[in-house]
Amino acid sequence: MKLLLIPAFILLFAFLAYKRWSPLLLGPFVSLLLCIATQLPVLDTMLGPYMDSVVDFIKSNFFVFFLGAIFGAIYEKTHAAASIATWMSRLTHGKFALPLIMTIAGVLCYGGVLGFVVYFAAYPIALQLCKESNITRKLIPAAIGAGCWTFANSLPGAPAITNVLASKSLGTPATADLLAGILFGGVLMYGLNFFYLEYMARRYSRMGQGFEMDEVVAKELNEQPNEKFPPVLLAFIPMLLILVLYNGVGLAVEWSLLAGVLSAFVLLFPYGGSPKVWLDTFNKGAGNTCTVILNVSLVVGFAGVMKSTVLFTDLVNWIGSINMPGLVFVAVTTATCAAASASSSGGMGVAMSTFAQTYIDMGVNLQAAHRVATIAASTLDTLPHTGGQITLLGLCHQTHKDSFSHIFVTQAIIPIICLIGLLIWHAILG
C-alpha cells in the first residue's frame, strides 16, 4: 500500500492545480507534504533535493525561456505576427477559416514564438476571420490552441521547450525520429485537427449558430490596429533563421534563438516605435520569462523530492517488472506527469528529471523515446485546470461549457490517437 503514496501525491498535485492553486505555491507545498508523509528530513530535503532540482532546471533552460519570450514580445509589438497571419489569410480566399487560424498559430509557434504570446497575436485575426465567415466564436479557442500546442510542438526540429528538454535529457537531436515524427506528430495530427475544426464549423452552421456579436467583441473588432505592418518576408526571416541554425547548422537552441532575436530587432526596428518603446518591449519579454520559468521549475522541484524517497525506487522497480514495452512506459509516465503538473513543459521536465535514466537503462530506442515523450507531453496536459486553457478561454470570452470540449478533442484526444499510431509504428518496425 505504501507504493500508492506517490501516485496519491501526483493526484493531489493535479487536484490542487484544478482548484486554481498557483504553481508558485503548489510545487513547494506538495513537496513539503511529501517530505512529512515519507519521513524525510524536511528542511534538508527542501533546501537540498528540492532546490537542487529547481536550480538545475532554471540553469539548463533559462535562456531558452528568456530569448523565446523576448522574441515573442518583438513579434507582438511590431505586428510581425499579424503580418504573417494577414498574408496567410489571403491565400485561402475566405475558406477554411478555423484550420487557417490553427495554421497561423502553428507557424508562429514552430518559428520560435512562445504559445502564450501567440494567443494575443492570433486572437484578433481569428475574430475577424470568424466574423467574415460567420463561424461561431465557441470554436476559436480550439483553433488557436491546436496551433500552439499540437503539431507545432510535436514536429521534429521544433524549438519548443518540450523538444528541447527531450534533446538535453536523452542526448538526441531535435530532429530525432524524423520520419515517424513528421508522419504522426505533423501530418496526421494536423490533418485530424483540420478535419475536426472544419467539420464542427459546418455542423454549427447547419444548426443555425453563426458568429455571436456583443458589445465587448464589437469594441475589440473596432480596436484592431491600423499601424503599418512589416512586409511578410521580413517577418518570416528571423523565424526561418532560427530553424536553419538550430536544425541545419546544428547550433545550440540558445544561440539560434539569440540570432533570431537580433535579426528581428534589426529587420523590424522601424516598426517597433521609439527607442523607449523598444525598451518597454524588451522589458515586457524579460518580465514574462520569470513567471513562466518559475511556474515550471517549482513544479520540477517536486520531482527532486519524489526521487529522494525509497518509495520512488520501489515504485520504478515495480513498474519495470510489469510486462510493458519500453516506449509505452515512456508514453505513460510522460503523459501522467503532464496531467499532474497541468503543463506540457512542466510534465516533460518532471518526466525527464525523474525517468530519463530509467528510459536509458531500459534500453529503449532513445530517438523514438524522444518523439514519443514529446507527443505524450502534449496530451493530458490539456485538462480543465490547465493554466494555458484558462488564459485562452478568458481571452476569447468563452466558458468551459461552450468551448472546452472542442479544446479537449483537438489538444488531447487527437494527440493521443497520434501517440498510439506512433507506438504501433515502432512496434511493427521494431
C-alpha positions in Angstrom: 0.0 0.0 0.0 2.9 2.4 0.6 3.7 2.3 -3.1 0.4 4.1 -3.6 1.7 7.2 -1.8 3.5 8.6 -4.8 0.5 8.2 -7.2 -1.7 9.7 -4.5 0.6 12.8 -4.3 0.5 13.1 -8.1 -3.3 13.0 -7.9 -3.2 15.6 -5.1 -1.0 17.8 -7.3 -3.5 17.6 -10.1 -6.5 18.2 -7.9 -5.0 21.4 -6.3 -4.0 22.6 -9.8 -7.6 22.1 -10.8 -8.6 24.2 -7.9 -6.5 27.0 -9.4 -3.6 26.8 -7.0 -0.6 28.7 -8.5 2.4 26.5 -9.4 4.4 29.0 -7.3 2.6 27.8 -4.2 1.7 24.3 -5.4 5.3 22.9 -6.0 6.7 23.8 -2.6 3.5 22.9 -0.7 3.1 19.4 -2.1 6.8 18.7 -1.8 6.6 19.7 1.9 3.7 17.3 2.4 5.6 14.5 0.7 8.6 15.1 3.0 6.4 14.7 6.0 4.5 11.7 4.7 7.7 9.8 3.8 9.6 10.9 6.9 12.3 12.7 5.0 14.1 15.5 6.9 12.0 18.5 5.9 14.5 21.3 5.9 17.4 19.3 4.5 15.2 17.9 1.7 13.6 21.3 0.7 17.0 23.0 0.7 18.7 20.1 -0.9 16.9 17.8 -3.5 14.0 20.3 -4.0 16.1 23.4 -4.6 18.7 21.5 -6.5 16.1 20.4 -9.0 14.6 23.9 -9.2 18.0 25.5 -9.8 19.2 22.8 -12.2 16.1 23.3 -14.4 16.5 27.1 -14.4 20.2 26.8 -15.1 19.6 24.5 -18.0 16.7 26.3 -19.6 16.6 29.9 -18.5 17.9 31.3 -21.8 15.5 29.3 -23.9 12.6 30.8 -22.0 14.2 34.2 -21.9 15.1 34.5 -25.5 11.8 32.9 -26.6 9.8 35.4 -24.5 11.7 38.4 -26.0 11.3 37.1 -29.5 7.6 36.8 -29.0 7.3 40.3 -27.5 9.0 41.7 -30.6 6.7 39.9 -32.9 3.7 41.1 -31.0 4.8 44.8 -30.7 5.9 45.2 -34.3 2.9 43.4 -35.7 5.2 40.9 -37.4 2.9 38.1 -36.2 -0.2 39.9 -37.6 1.6 40.5 -40.9 2.2 36.7 -41.3 -1.4 36.0 -40.3 -2.9 38.5 -42.7 -0.8 37.2 -45.6 -1.8 33.6 -44.9 -5.5 34.6 -44.7 -5.4 35.9 -48.2 -4.2 32.5 -49.5 -7.5 30.8 -48.7 -9.8 33.5 -50.0 -12.1 33.2 -47.0 -12.3 29.4 -46.9 -11.3 27.1 -44.1 -11.2 29.9 -41.6 -10.7 27.7 -38.5 -7.9 25.5 -40.0 -6.3 28.7 -41.2 -6.3 30.1 -37.6 -4.7 26.9 -36.4 -2.1 27.1 -39.2 -1.2 30.7 -38.4 -0.8 29.9 -34.7 1.3 26.8 -35.5 3.6 28.6 -37.9 4.3 31.3 -35.3 5.0 28.6 -32.6 7.2 26.5 -34.8 9.1 29.6 -35.7 10.0 30.2 -32.1 7.2 32.4 -30.7 6.0 31.3 -27.3 2.5 29.8 -27.3 1.2 32.3 -24.7 2.3 35.2 -26.8 0.7 33.6 -29.9 -2.7 33.7 -28.1 -2.6 37.5 -28.2 -1.3 37.8 -31.7 -3.7 35.2 -33.2 -6.9 36.2 -31.4 -7.7 39.5 -33.3 -7.1 37.7 -36.6 -9.3 34.8 -35.5 -12.0 37.1 -34.5 -12.0 38.9 -37.9 -11.8 35.6 -39.9 -14.7 34.1 -38.0 -16.8 37.2 -38.4 -16.2 37.3 -42.1 -17.1 33.5 -42.4 -20.0 33.7 -39.9 -18.4 31.0 -37.7 -19.3 30.7 -34.0 -16.8 32.1 -31.6 -17.1 28.9 -29.5 -14.5 27.2 -31.8 -11.9 30.0 -31.7 -10.0 28.7 -28.5 -9.8 25.2 -30.0 -8.4 26.5 -33.3 -5.8 28.7 -31.6 -4.8 26.1 -29.1 -4.5 23.4 -31.7 -1.9 25.6 -33.5 0.0 26.4 -30.4 0.2 23.0 -28.6 -0.1 20.1 -31.0 1.8 19.7 -34.3 4.0 22.8 -33.7 5.4 21.2 -30.6 5.5 17.6 -31.8 7.2 18.1 -35.2 10.9 17.3 -35.4 13.1 20.3 -35.3 10.7 22.5 -33.3 12.4 24.9 -30.8 9.6 24.2 -28.4 10.7 23.6 -24.8 9.3 20.0 -24.8 11.5 19.2 -27.8 14.5 21.0 -26.3 14.1 19.2 -22.9 13.9 15.8 -24.6 17.1 16.6 -26.5 19.0 17.7 -23.5 17.9 14.8 -21.3 18.3 12.0 -23.8 21.2 13.3 -25.8 19.2 13.1 -29.0 18.9 15.7 -31.8 15.9 18.0 -32.2 15.0 16.1 -35.3 15.0 12.7 -33.6 12.8 10.0 -35.2 12.4 12.3 -38.2 10.1 10.3 -40.5 7.7 9.0 -37.8 7.7 12.4 -36.2 6.7 14.1 -39.5 4.0 11.4 -40.1 2.4 11.2 -36.7 3.5 14.5 -35.0 2.9 16.5 -38.1 0.8 15.2 -41.0 -1.7 13.1 -39.0 -2.0 15.5 -36.1 -2.5 18.5 -38.4 -4.9 16.6 -40.7 -7.1 15.3 -38.0 -7.4 18.7 -36.4 -8.1 20.3 -39.8 -10.9 17.8 -40.4 -12.4 18.3 -36.9 -12.4 22.1 -37.0 -13.9 22.3 -40.4 -16.5 19.6 -39.6 -17.5 21.4 -36.4 -17.7 24.8 -38.2 -20.1 23.3 -40.8 -22.1 21.5 -38.1 -22.7 24.7 -36.1 -23.6 26.4 -39.3 -26.3 23.7 -40.1 -27.6 24.2 -36.6 -28.1 27.9 -37.3 -25.3 29.1 -35.0 -23.0 31.7 -36.5 -20.8 34.5 -35.3 -22.1 35.9 -32.0 -21.7 39.7 -31.7 -21.8 41.5 -28.4 -20.6 44.9 -27.1 -17.2 43.5 -26.0 -16.5 41.8 -29.3 -17.7 44.8 -31.3 -15.3 47.0 -29.4 -12.4 44.6 -30.0 -13.1 44.5 -33.7 -13.0 48.3 -33.8 -9.8 48.4 -31.8 -7.8 46.2 -34.2 -4.5 48.0 -35.0 -4.2 50.2 -38.1 -0.5 50.6 -37.8 1.7 49.8 -40.8 2.6 46.1 -40.8 6.1 44.9 -41.8 6.4 43.1 -45.1 5.7 39.4 -44.6 9.2 38.5 -45.9 10.9 40.5 -43.2 8.5 38.8 -40.6 9.5 35.3 -41.8 13.3 35.8 -42.0 14.1 35.7 -38.2 11.8 32.6 -37.8 13.5 30.8 -40.7 16.9 31.8 -39.4 16.2 30.1 -36.0 15.1 26.9 -37.7 18.0 26.8 -40.1 20.6 27.5 -37.4 19.0 25.0 -34.9 18.4 22.1 -37.3 20.6 22.7 -40.3 23.8 24.2 -38.8 23.3 22.4 -35.5 23.8 25.4 -33.3 22.6 25.2 -29.7 19.0 26.4 -29.4 20.1 29.3 -27.2 22.4 30.6 -30.0 19.8 30.0 -32.6 17.2 32.0 -30.6 19.7 34.8 -29.9 20.3 35.1 -33.7 16.5 35.2 -34.2 16.1 38.0 -31.6 18.9 40.1 -33.0 17.8 39.7 -36.6 14.2 40.5 -35.6 15.4 43.6 -33.8 17.4 44.8 -36.9 14.9 44.0 -39.5 11.8 45.1 -37.6 13.2 48.1 -35.8 11.3 50.7 -37.9 8.0 49.0 -36.9 8.6 48.8 -33.2 8.4 52.5 -32.2 10.9 54.8 -30.5 13.9 53.5 -28.5 11.8 54.0 -25.3 9.1 51.8 -26.8 11.6 49.2 -27.8 13.0 49.2 -24.2 9.5 48.6 -22.9 9.1 45.7 -25.4 12.3 44.0 -24.1 11.3 44.7 -20.5 7.9 43.0 -21.2 9.5 39.9 -22.7 12.1 39.7 -19.9 9.5 40.1 -17.3 7.3 37.3 -18.8 10.3 35.0 -18.5 10.4 35.0 -14.7 6.8 33.9 -14.1 6.8 31.2 -16.8 10.1 29.6 -15.8 9.4 29.7 -12.1 6.0 28.1 -12.7 7.7 25.2 -14.4 10.8 24.9 -12.2 9.0 24.9 -8.9 6.9 22.0 -10.2 10.0 20.2 -11.4 11.4 20.6 -7.8 8.6 18.2 -6.7 10.3 15.5 -8.8 13.5 16.1 -7.0 11.8 15.3 -3.6 9.9 12.4 -5.1 13.2 10.8 -6.4 14.7 11.1 -2.9 12.2 8.7 -1.4 12.7 5.0 -1.0 9.2 4.5 -2.3 10.1 6.0 -5.6 12.8 3.5 -6.2 10.4 0.7 -5.2 7.7 2.1 -7.5 10.1 2.3 -10.5 11.3 -1.2 -9.9 7.6 -2.4 -9.7 6.6 -0.6 -12.9 9.7 -2.0 -14.6 8.6 -5.5 -13.6 5.3 -5.1 -15.4 5.3 -6.5 -18.9 5.1 -3.1 -20.6 7.0 -2.2 -23.7 9.7 0.4 -23.2 8.1 3.1 -25.4 4.7 2.5 -23.8 6.4 3.1 -20.4 7.8 6.4 -21.8 4.4 7.5 -23.1 2.5 6.6 -19.9 5.0 8.2 -17.5 5.3 11.4 -19.6 1.5 11.8 -20.1 0.9 11.2 -16.4 3.5 13.8 -15.4 1.9 16.3 -17.8 -1.5 15.7 -16.3 -0.2 16.1 -12.8 1.6 19.3 -13.5 -1.0 20.7 -15.8 1.7 21.7 -18.3 3.4 20.1 -21.2 6.7 21.7 -20.4 6.4 21.1 -16.7 5.3 17.5 -17.4 8.3 17.0 -19.7 10.6 18.5 -17.1 9.3 16.2 -14.4 9.3 13.1 -16.6 12.9 13.7 -17.9 14.3 14.6 -14.5 12.6 11.6 -12.9 12.7 8.9 -15.6 15.3 9.8 -18.2 17.9 7.5 -16.7 15.3 4.8 -16.4 14.5 5.1 -20.1 18.2 4.7 -20.9 18.6 1.7 -18.6 15.6 0.0 -20.2 17.5 0.1 -23.5 14.7 1.8 -25.5 15.5 3.4 -28.8 16.3 6.9 -27.5 15.3 8.7 -30.7 11.9 7.0 -30.7 11.6 7.7 -26.9 12.3 11.4 -27.6 9.5 11.7 -30.1 7.1 9.6 -28.0 7.7 11.7 -25.0 7.3 15.0 -26.9 3.9 13.9 -28.2 2.8 12.4 -24.9 3.6 15.6 -23.1 1.0 17.4 -25.2 -1.8 15.0 -24.4 -3.1 15.0 -20.8 -1.7 18.5 -20.1 -4.9 19.7 -21.7 -7.3 19.3 -18.7 -9.8 21.9 -17.4 -7.4 23.1 -14.7 -4.6 23.9 -17.2 -3.5 27.5 -16.8 -3.0 27.9 -20.6 -6.5 26.8 -21.3 -8.0 29.1 -18.7 -6.0 32.0 -20.1 -7.1 31.2 -23.7 -10.8 30.9 -22.7 -10.7 34.2 -20.9 -9.0 36.0 -23.8 -11.7 34.6 -26.2 -14.6 35.4 -23.8 -15.7 31.8 -23.8 -16.6 29.4 -21.0 -15.5 25.8 -20.3 -19.1 24.7 -21.0 -19.1 26.2 -24.5 -15.6 25.6 -25.7 -13.6 23.1 -23.6 -15.0 20.0 -25.3 -13.5 21.2 -28.6 -10.2 22.1 -26.9 -10.1 18.6 -25.4 -10.7 16.9 -28.8 -8.1 18.9 -30.7 -5.4 19.0 -27.9 -5.9 15.7 -26.1 -7.9 13.1 -28.0 -6.2 13.8 -31.4 -2.7 13.8 -29.9 -3.5 10.6 -28.0 -4.6 9.0 -31.3 -1.4 10.1 -33.0 0.7 8.8 -30.0 -1.0 5.4 -30.3 -0.2 5.4 -34.0 3.4 6.2 -33.3 3.7 3.4 -30.8 2.1 0.9 -33.2 4.5 2.2 -35.9 7.6 1.4 -33.7 6.1 -1.9 -32.5 5.7 -3.0 -36.1 9.2 -1.8 -37.3 10.9 -2.9 -34.1 
